C-alpha cells in the first residue's frame, strides 16, 4: 500500500464504446451513435469512442470480430462522428493496458458481485449453463471497468441496462482508492434518453443477433422493403408497442417526415386503413438514411480511416499510460530488469 495518497491528474474524459458483432442496426444508430453526435457538439471534455473488439470475443469468433471492427469504424465515420472532436480507436490497440488494469481491478471485486451482473444473468437465461459459461463472460464487467478507469473517464453515457456495470466500475475505483490512495476517478453516468427500438417483429429489442427482424446499415433497398413489408403494426384505431417504436425510429431518422407521419397516425387512430402508407413512409425513410450512409462509407479511403485510427489510438495510449504509471506507483510495483537490478516504476 502506498504511504502517500497520489493526486488524481486534473483531467477527465467522456468515454463510450460499441461492440463489433455485426452490421450496426438503426436501433444502434439512434440509441448509441446519435447521442454521441449530440455530445460532440456540446461536451467540454475530450470524447473517446472505442470499438470494443476485446469485449466481442466473449461470445464471437476472433476472425468475425476482426472483420467487423474495421467495418464499424467506417460506419461511425460515415454516420457523422467528428474525428477532430472524438478520438476513435479499436480496443485491442490497448490490449496490454486494458488487461493489465483489469488484472489489478479483479482484486477489488468479489465473485458473488460478478455473478449478480445483468450481462451474466441474461446470457444464462438465453440458454447457457453456468458449467458451460466461460470465465470471459464472468470477467466482462471487470474488462469494462478497465476501459473506463484507464482513461479516468469522468462521464460515461449509459442506458438503463448498463447502469449496474457502471456502478461496479465505480465500486472498484472506490475500493482501489481506499486501499492505495486517490488514483482512479469514479465515473459518473451520463444518462441519455436513448430510444428503445423494438424488433420489426416479436417482443425483443432490434438486434444484430436477429438480422431478419432488424434494419441494418448493410441492408440493400430490396432487403429494407422486404423486412418492413412484414413488420408488425396495429389494427385500425388501435396502437401497439411496435407501431409506436417504428414511429419513434422514423422521427429520429428524418425530421422532415414528422408532419406526414403524424397525419398518418391521426388517420390510423380515427380508424382509417393507412398502414400500407405508413410502411411505405417507413421504408422510404430507412432507404434514404441507409443509402446516404452507404454513399459516405464508400467514399472513405483506406488512408482516411487509417489516419483517424492512428490519431485516436495515440491519444488513447497516452491517456492510458498516464493512468497506469500512477496505478503502478500507488501499488509500489517494481520491475526486475536483471538478476542484479530493480527499477521503481
N, C-alpha and C positions, 0 to 999 in steps of 0.2 A: 504494500500500500504506500502511495506517495505521502510524504510527510507534509508537503505544502500543496494547498489547492492550486490547480492550474487555471488561469483565467481563460474563459472562453473567448475565442477570437471574435472581434466586433464585426461579424458578418453573418449572413444567413442566406437562404435561398428559398425559392418556391420550386418544389420538385414533384413530378408525376411521371408515370410510365404506362406503357401498353404492351401486352403480351402478343408476340408474333405467332399466333397459332392458326392463321388462315387469313384470307382477304378480309379487310375491315368491312363491317356492316354499316348500314345507315344509322343503326342504333349506336354503334361506336362513334360515329361522326357527331351526332347531336348530343350524346351523353358524355363523351370524353374529349373529343377534339374541339368542338365549338367552345366549351368553357376555356380552353387554353387560348383560343383566338381572342376571346374577350379579355382574358387576363394579360395577354401580351401588349395590349393597347393601354393598360392602366397600371399594372403592377410596378412598384418601385424596386422590388427585389429582383435579382437575377433569376431567370427561369431555366431549370434543367428538365429536359424531356428525354427519357431513355426508352429504348426498345428492349423489353425485358426478356431477352433470349434465354438467360440462365433460369429464370422462373418457368419459362415454357418447357424446359427439359424435364420438369416434374412429371409431365404426362404426355409429352410429344417427342417423337424420334428426332435425334440431332440433325439429320440431313434435311428434314422438313423445316425445322426451326431455322437453320442457316439460310435456306432459300427465302423463307417468309420474312426474316429480319430485314434483309435488304429491300424487299418489296414494301414493307411497312414504312421504312424511311422515305422511300419515293412517294408513297401515298401521303405522308404527313406534309411533305414539302408541297405537293400538288394541292393539298387541301387549304394551303394558305398560311402555314406556320412561318412566321417571320424569323429567319435564322440569324438576323442581326440582333434580335431580342431574346431568342430562345436557343439554348445550347443543346443540340441534338446529338445523342451518342447511343451506341449499342452497348448494352450492359456488359457483355463479355469482354469488351475492351478494358474493363476494370475487374477482370476475373480475380486477380491476385488480391486487390484491395478489398473487394466485396467479401471474398471468402475469408480473408484474414480477420476482418472486423466481425463477420458472422460467427467465426470460431470463438472470438473473445466474448461476444454478446451471449453466446449459448451458455456461458457460465452464470448469466444473470436471469435465466428463465427456467421454470420448472416444467418437467414433462407433463404434469397434470394441467398446467396452464396452456401448453401447446395442444393438448388433447381436447380442450374446450373451444378451440378456434373454429369459426364458421367454415373456413375452407376445407378443413379436415372432415367436419361433420357432413358437409354437402357431398364430398366425394364418397364417403362411406354410405350415405343414403342412396347414392346413384348406382350402387351395386358392388362397390369394392368392400372387401372384408379386412378387418384390422390385421389379420395374419398375412394378408397379401399386399397391403399398402406399403409403399416404400418409405424409408426414413426421409427421403427428399420431401415427401408430402408433409411429414410431421415438422420438418425444419423450414418449410416455406415461409412462415411468419418471421423467422429469425433472419432469413435472407432478405426479406422485405424491409425489416428494421435496419439492416446493414446498409441497404441502398439509401434510406432516408437519413440515417445518422451520419453516414460517411460524408455528407455534404453539409452537415449541421443545418438541415432544412428547417426553416422557421415555420413555413406554412406548407401544407400538403392538401391539394384538392382531393376530396374523397366523397364517395356516395355513402349512403346509409349502410350498405353491405360491407364496406371496408373500415368502418369506424372501430370495430373490435381489433383489427390488425394494427391500426394506428395507435390505439390505446396500449397495446402490448409493446410497441416500439417505445412509447413514452415511458412505460414501466421499466424497460431495460435501461434506458438512458438515466432514469431517476436512480435506479439501484447502482449503476456504474458510478455515477457522480457521488452518491453517498459513500461508496467504498473507497474511491480513488481521487476525489476532488472534482470540482466543476469543470468538466471536459466536454461533455456532449450536450447538445441542445435538445430540449424536449419539444418536439414539433407540435404545432397547433393545427387542428383540422380547419380547412377552408371548405366549408360545405357549400356546394353548388346545388341549385335546384335542377339537378340533371333529370332529363326526361326519361321515364321508364317506358321503353317501347316494346310492345308485345310482338311475338312471332306473328307472321301473317295468318297462321292457323295454329290452334292448340292453346294451351294455357301458359306456356313458358315465355320467357323474355326472348326477343330476337337475338340469335346467337350464331356465331360462325360454325358451331358444332352441329347445327341442323340447317345446312345451306338451302334446302328446298323451301324452308319457311322464313328465310331471311333475304333481304336485299343487300347484295354485296357490291363493293366498288368494282369488282371484276366481272359483274354481270353484263351480258350483251343486252341490247334493246329487246330482242326476242325473249330472252330469259325474264326480263323485268315484266314484260306484258303477260307472259305465261303465269308467273307467280302471282301477280296482282289480280289476274282474272279469277283465280280460285281463292282469294283471301276472304276471311270471314268479315262480315259487316253486321247488319242488323235488319230485322223485318221493318216494313214501313211503319212509321210512327213510334218506333222504339229506339233506344240507344243500347250500346253494349261496350264492354271494355275494349274490344277490338276496333270498333268504329272510332271511339274516342282516341285510341292510340294512333291509328292511321291519320286522323285529322291533326293530331299534335305533330306528327312527323312531317306532314305537308307544310304546316305553318313554319316549322323550324328550317325547312329546306328552301322555301320560296315565299318570301313575304308578299310578293306581288300576286300570289294566288289566293290570299286570305279572303278577299271580298267574294270571289267566286265560290270558294269553299263554304263560306258562311251562308250564302244563298242556297247552296245545295243542302246543307244540313237543316236549314229552316224548312225547306220544302219537304225533306225527309220526315221531320218531326210533324209536319202537317199531314202526313200520310201519303205523299206522292211517291211514285216509283222512280227514284233518281239514283239508285245505287250503281247502275251501269255508268251514268255520267260521273259519279264520284270516283269510280275505279279508273275511268279514262283520265280524269284530272290527276289522280294519284300516280298513274303510270307515266303521264307526261312530265310531271314534276320530277319523279325519280329518274327518268331517262335524261332529262336536261341536266340535272345536277351531276349524275354519274358520268354523262358524256363530257361535261366541261372538265371534271377532274381527270378523266381519262386523257383528254387532249393535253392538259398541262403536264400530266405524268409522262406522256410520250415525248413531249418537247424537252424534258430534262435530259441533260447529257450525263454520262458517267463522271466526267470531270467535275460537274457542278455538285453531284451527290457526294463524291469523294471529298470535295473541299468543305462541304457542310459537316461531314463526319470528322474530318481532321480537326477542324476548329472546335467542334463540340467536345470531342474526345480530349483534346489538350486542356480545355477549361475544366472538364470533369476530373481528369487525372491530377491536375494541380490542386483542385479543391480537396480531393480525396487524400493526397499526400500530406497536406497540412493537418488534416484531422488525424490521420494515422500516426504522424510524428508525435502529436500531443497525447494520443491514446497510449502509445508505447512508453512515452516518458512518464505518464501517470502510473502505468503499471510497473515501472522500473525495469523494463525488459532490457537485456543485454544480448548482443550477438557475439558468439565466439568466432573470430576471424581465423585464428590458428590455435594450435595447442598452447602457445605461449602468450597470446594476446587477446584481451577482451575490449570491446568498444561499447561505450554508453551510447544509446540511441537518443 
